Amino acid sequence: MSQHKDKVAVITGAASGIGQALAIKLAKQGCHLALVDRNLSGLMEVQQHVEQLGVRCIIQVLDVADNNAFKIFPS
């Protein structure tokens, strides 16, 4: 049994490249996912793929380089 089964991972840059590969690998091990990227269509494709592997997945469009994007209450 995987040490990641039924855990939750947050992955930035998840719409492509290493982030996407990590999301798929963890999903195959039963890890639920919260995925973030600037690319909505890419996120949606990854979400569909990993949900077919039987894990829960939420997505959020976010540019992690933008500090203001993290503010809950703007100043």
C-alpha positions in Angstrom: 0.0 0.0 0.0 1.2 3.5 -0.9 2.2 5.9 1.8 0.3 8.6 -0.3 -3.1 6.8 -0.3 -5.9 9.0 1.0 -3.5 11.9 1.6 -3.8 15.3 -0.1 -1.1 17.0 -2.1 -1.1 20.6 -3.3 0.8 21.0 -6.6 1.7 24.3 -8.3 2.4 24.4 -12.0 0.2 21.3 -12.3 -1.1 22.0 -15.9 2.1 20.7 -17.6 5.6 19.4 -17.2 6.9 18.2 -13.9 3.8 19.4 -12.0 1.5 17.4 -14.3 3.7 14.3 -14.1 3.8 14.5 -10.3 0.0 14.9 -10.1 -0.5 11.8 -12.2 2.0 9.8 -10.3 0.5 10.7 -6.9 -3.0 10.0 -8.2 -2.0 6.6 -9.3 -0.9 6.0 -5.7 -4.3 7.1 -4.4 -3.4 10.7 -3.3 -6.1 13.3 -3.6 -5.1 16.6 -5.2 -5.4 20.3 -5.1 -3.9 21.6 -8.4 -2.8 25.2 -9.2 -1.6 26.8 -12.4 -2.2 29.9 -14.6 -3.5 27.6 -17.4 -7.1 26.7 -16.8 -7.5 24.4 -19.9 -4.4 22.5 -18.9 -5.6 22.2 -15.3 -9.0 20.8 -16.5 -7.3 18.2 -18.6 -5.1 17.0 -15.7 -8.1 17.1 -13.4 -10.1 14.9 -15.8 -7.2 12.4 -16.1 -6.5 12.0 -12.4 -10.2 11.8 -11.5 -10.4 8.8 -13.8 -7.8 7.2 -11.5 -10.4 7.4 -8.7 -9.1 10.3 -6.6 -10.7 13.7 -5.7 -9.2 16.7 -7.4 -9.8 20.4 -7.1 -8.3 23.0 -9.4 -7.6 26.8 -9.0 -6.2 29.3 -11.5 -3.5 31.2 -9.7 -0.2 32.8 -10.6 2.0 32.0 -7.6 4.5 34.7 -8.7 1.8 37.3 -8.0 1.8 38.2 -4.3 -1.5 40.0 -4.5 -3.2 36.8 -5.7 -2.7 35.4 -2.3 -4.4 38.2 -0.4 -7.8 37.3 1.0 -8.7 40.8 1.9 -7.1 43.5 -0.4 -5.6 46.4 1.5 
